[in-house]
Amino acid sequence: MIRKLASGKYRLYSRKKDSKTHKRRNLGTFDTKAAAEKHEREVQYFKRH
């Protein structure tokens, strides 16, 4: 899940909420949406290999 921040950057959050905090985990902040999408694909690949 990618959200745009007030600073103009994009932050990648986990798809599921943390069972303890009930919030989404921050998986990194990126300058462009394309960079955030690229990293999201890398994360999904890593989870399955």
Protein Blocks (a to p, Z undefined) as FASTA:
>chain_A
ZZddfkopacdddfbdcfklopacdebdcfbfklmmmmmmmmmmmmmZZ
